[in-house]
Structure formats: structure tokens, C-alpha cells
Amino acid sequence: MGADQPDLAPIAGLYEESLQNHGETPMGVGWRTEDGQRLRFDKLLAVVDPGDGAPIEVNDLGCGYGALFEHIEGRGTPVGAYFGYDISDEMLRAAAQRVPQDRGRLLRSDRVTQPADYSFASGIFNVRMAADETRWLSYVQSTVHNLAEHSRRGFAFNLLTTYCDYQEDHLFYGDPRWWFDWCKREITPRVALLHDYPLFEWTLLGRL
């Protein structure tokens, strides 16, 4: 773990406990409902250019039990190669039951390591536990850079919004205006911000 890297072990433990209690369901990865999980996935996938319908290559950072893979294919978008990353061995074992071995590779990592057409991170920045907020901000920035660096066509991630009634101490909230400006200046000028759906979060799309 680098000097600026927060300790992610408590977060892995939290999600493994959730998986044990709720099984391979949206609640098992911290979401309240299946509809909410699907909505988040649809917002992230708005970055995908339908093009000619050719298979796409995907990086899924924080893949959990592999729900995003199933969601993409359920939309009719063929996945030619899927790289799922997670910091939990239990999550990776669950994902192995959903992701076919001939197209998928699952890695225990908190960083993307493989080049792909698109890279996604859904919900992985929300829970910071006792990590210092400034340190967590630096971690999120470096991770978004990592997503972009390994993407040929685009990337997308989401964060809890600062436009909310209250904030919990163990969670991380992002000002959408700040993040839009940062991504546009630091990563790519082709940025879209989605903040029009009924969840206390936003999604940022970066096209490359």
C-alpha cells in the first residue's frame, strides 16, 4: 500500500459481510433495490457508443458478483472481453459463477491493469470508512486517471452528490461541478455529467 493509498481492508470486510448476509443480490453489494442497481448501470453505460454492434471490451473495477457483465449482455450489447477487478476474494468467487471463462478474467486488484474499450467504476468510492477525506479524494482522483489510461473509447464512474439533505461521516460525497471541471481539465474535454435521475448521486462520462 503506497503512502497515499488508504487502507481498503475494512471496506473489503464490510462488503464480504454484506455478501454473506444478503447473498448475490444488489443488497449484497450495498444497494437498496434491484431497480436502483439497474438504473446506475444504465447511466454508466450511456458512455458506450452502440456503433455497429460489434463486441466491446470492458474493465469493471469493483466488479462485485459480476452483475454489470450480466446487465450489459442483457441489454443486447455483446461483450468480447470482460476484466473484473475486486478487493474481495469472496466477491471474485461469486463473479466466477456468472462470467464465462472464455471471455472473462477476474483479478484481485484495486486498479485496472488491462486495456479495454470502456472502463467502469460503480459505487466503489462511496464508502471511505475512517479514511481521511483529503486522502480519499486523492485516491479517487488517481483511480479515475487509472480508468482513463486503460480505456480506448471511454470511461464512467459515479459518486454520491453533495446536493443532499444530510451526509454520513463514513461516506464520501462529491461536488458534481468540481468533478466535471476537474475531469474536463485533467483527463478529457469530452465530458458529460448526468445528475437528472432520482438517486442522491451523479454519473460522469468521459469519452476519449
C-alpha positions as CSV (number, residue, x, y, z in Angstrom):
1,M,0.0,0.0,0.0
2,G,1.5,3.3,-1.1
3,A,1.9,6.3,1.2
4,D,-1.2,8.0,-0.3
5,Q,-3.3,4.8,-0.5
6,P,-6.0,4.4,2.1
7,D,-6.4,1.1,3.8
8,L,-9.1,-0.7,1.8
9,A,-9.2,-3.8,4.0
10,P,-12.0,-2.6,6.2
11,I,-14.1,-1.8,3.1
12,A,-13.5,-5.3,1.7
13,G,-14.5,-6.8,5.0
14,L,-17.7,-4.7,5.1
15,Y,-18.8,-5.9,1.6
16,E,-17.9,-9.5,2.4
17,E,-20.1,-9.4,5.4
18,S,-22.9,-7.8,3.3
19,L,-22.5,-10.6,0.7
20,Q,-22.7,-13.2,3.4
21,N,-25.9,-11.6,4.9
22,H,-27.7,-10.8,1.7
23,G,-26.2,-13.2,-0.9
24,E,-25.5,-12.3,-4.6
25,T,-28.1,-9.6,-4.8
26,P,-27.9,-5.8,-5.0
27,M,-28.2,-5.6,-1.2
28,G,-25.2,-7.8,-1.1
29,V,-23.1,-5.0,-2.6
30,G,-24.6,-2.2,-0.8
31,W,-27.6,-1.2,-2.9
32,R,-31.1,-1.0,-1.6
33,T,-33.0,-2.2,-4.6
34,E,-32.5,-4.1,-7.9
35,D,-34.2,-1.2,-9.7
36,G,-31.6,1.2,-8.3
37,Q,-28.7,-1.0,-9.4
38,R,-30.1,-1.3,-12.9
39,L,-30.6,2.5,-13.1
40,R,-26.9,3.1,-12.1
41,F,-25.7,0.6,-14.7
42,D,-27.8,2.2,-17.4
43,K,-26.3,5.6,-16.6
44,L,-22.8,4.3,-16.7
45,L,-23.4,2.5,-20.0
46,A,-24.6,5.8,-21.6
47,V,-20.9,6.3,-22.5
48,V,-21.0,3.3,-24.8
49,D,-21.3,4.1,-28.5
50,P,-23.6,1.5,-30.0
51,G,-21.7,1.7,-33.2
52,D,-22.1,-1.3,-35.4
53,G,-23.0,-3.7,-32.7
54,A,-19.5,-5.3,-32.5
55,P,-18.5,-6.8,-29.2
56,I,-16.9,-4.5,-26.7
57,E,-14.1,-5.0,-24.2
58,V,-14.9,-3.9,-20.6
59,N,-13.0,-3.1,-17.4
60,D,-15.2,-3.4,-14.4
61,L,-13.4,-2.0,-11.3
62,G,-15.2,-3.2,-8.2
63,C,-17.0,-5.9,-10.1
64,G,-18.7,-7.5,-7.1
65,Y,-20.5,-10.7,-8.0
66,G,-20.5,-9.8,-11.8
67,A,-23.8,-8.0,-12.1
68,L,-22.6,-5.5,-14.6
69,F,-21.5,-8.2,-17.0
70,E,-24.9,-9.7,-16.9
71,H,-26.6,-6.3,-17.3
72,I,-24.5,-5.3,-20.4
73,E,-25.3,-8.6,-22.2
74,G,-29.0,-8.3,-21.1
75,R,-29.2,-5.0,-23.0
76,G,-28.1,-6.8,-26.1
77,T,-24.5,-5.4,-26.2
78,P,-22.1,-8.3,-26.8
79,V,-19.1,-8.4,-24.5
80,G,-16.0,-9.7,-26.3
81,A,-13.7,-9.5,-23.3
82,Y,-14.5,-8.7,-19.6
83,F,-12.0,-7.8,-17.0
84,G,-13.4,-7.8,-13.5
85,Y,-11.4,-6.4,-10.5
86,D,-12.3,-6.5,-6.8
87,I,-10.5,-6.3,-3.5
88,S,-12.6,-9.1,-2.1
89,D,-11.8,-12.8,-2.8
90,E,-15.4,-13.7,-1.9
91,M,-16.8,-11.3,-4.5
92,L,-14.4,-12.7,-7.1
93,R,-15.5,-16.2,-6.3
94,A,-19.1,-15.2,-6.8
95,A,-18.4,-13.4,-10.0
96,A,-16.7,-16.5,-11.4
97,Q,-20.1,-18.2,-11.4
98,R,-21.5,-15.6,-13.8
99,V,-18.7,-14.6,-16.0
100,P,-17.7,-17.2,-18.7
101,Q,-14.1,-18.2,-18.6
102,D,-13.7,-17.9,-22.3
103,R,-14.4,-14.2,-22.3
104,G,-13.7,-13.1,-18.7
105,R,-10.8,-12.6,-16.5
106,L,-11.2,-11.8,-12.8
107,L,-8.3,-10.2,-10.8
108,R,-7.9,-9.2,-7.2
109,S,-6.9,-5.6,-7.5
110,D,-7.9,-2.0,-6.7
111,R,-6.6,-0.8,-10.0
112,V,-7.3,-1.5,-13.6
113,T,-4.4,-3.3,-15.4
114,Q,-5.8,-4.3,-18.8
115,P,-6.5,-2.2,-21.8
116,A,-10.2,-2.2,-22.9
117,D,-12.7,-0.1,-24.9
118,Y,-14.5,1.1,-21.8
119,S,-13.8,1.1,-18.0
120,F,-16.4,1.5,-15.3
121,A,-16.5,2.1,-11.5
122,S,-19.9,1.9,-9.8
123,G,-20.2,2.7,-6.2
124,I,-16.6,1.9,-5.2
125,F,-15.9,5.5,-4.0
126,N,-18.9,5.9,-1.7
127,V,-17.6,4.2,1.5
128,R,-14.4,5.6,2.9
129,M,-14.9,4.3,6.5
130,A,-12.4,6.1,8.7
131,A,-10.1,7.2,5.8
132,D,-9.2,10.9,5.9
133,E,-11.4,12.8,3.3
134,T,-8.4,14.6,1.7
135,R,-6.6,11.3,1.3
136,W,-9.7,9.6,-0.1
137,L,-10.1,12.5,-2.6
138,S,-6.6,11.8,-3.8
139,Y,-7.3,8.1,-4.1
140,V,-10.5,8.8,-6.2
141,Q,-8.6,11.1,-8.5
142,S,-5.7,8.6,-9.1
143,T,-8.3,5.8,-9.7
144,V,-10.2,7.9,-12.3
145,H,-6.9,8.6,-14.0
146,N,-6.2,4.8,-13.9
147,L,-9.6,4.1,-15.6
148,A,-9.0,6.6,-18.3
149,E,-5.4,5.4,-19.0
150,H,-6.6,1.9,-19.7
151,S,-9.6,2.9,-21.9
152,R,-9.6,3.3,-25.6
153,R,-13.1,4.8,-26.1
154,G,-14.4,6.0,-22.7
155,F,-14.9,5.5,-19.0
156,A,-17.6,6.3,-16.4
157,F,-17.9,6.4,-12.7
158,N,-20.4,7.6,-10.1
159,L,-20.2,9.5,-6.7
160,L,-22.7,10.4,-4.0
161,T,-23.8,14.0,-4.6
162,T,-23.2,17.0,-2.2
163,Y,-26.7,18.1,-3.2
164,C,-28.4,16.1,-0.4
165,D,-30.2,16.8,2.8
166,Y,-27.5,15.2,5.1
167,Q,-24.2,13.5,4.9
168,E,-22.9,10.5,6.8
169,D,-19.4,10.6,8.3
170,H,-18.2,7.3,6.8
171,L,-19.3,8.1,3.2
172,F,-17.7,10.3,0.6
173,Y,-19.6,12.9,-1.3
174,G,-18.5,14.7,-4.5
175,D,-19.4,18.2,-5.7
176,P,-20.5,17.4,-9.3
177,R,-19.4,20.9,-10.5
178,W,-15.9,20.4,-9.2
179,W,-15.6,16.9,-10.6
180,F,-16.9,18.0,-14.0
181,D,-14.3,20.8,-14.2
182,W,-11.5,18.5,-12.9
183,C,-12.2,15.8,-15.4
184,K,-12.6,18.2,-18.3
185,R,-9.3,20.0,-17.5
186,E,-7.2,17.0,-16.4
187,I,-8.4,14.0,-18.4
188,T,-10.6,14.7,-21.5
189,P,-12.5,17.6,-22.9
190,R,-15.3,15.2,-23.8
191,V,-17.2,15.0,-20.5
192,A,-20.9,14.6,-19.7
193,L,-22.5,14.9,-16.3
194,L,-25.7,13.0,-15.5
195,H,-27.5,14.3,-12.5
196,D,-31.1,14.1,-13.5
197,Y,-32.1,10.7,-12.1
198,P,-33.8,10.0,-8.8
199,L,-30.9,8.9,-6.7
200,F,-28.6,11.0,-4.4
201,E,-25.7,10.6,-6.8
202,W,-24.4,11.6,-10.2
203,T,-22.6,9.8,-13.0
204,L,-19.7,11.3,-15.0
205,L,-19.0,10.0,-18.6
206,G,-15.6,10.6,-20.2
207,R,-15.2,9.9,-23.9
208,L,-11.7,9.6,-25.4
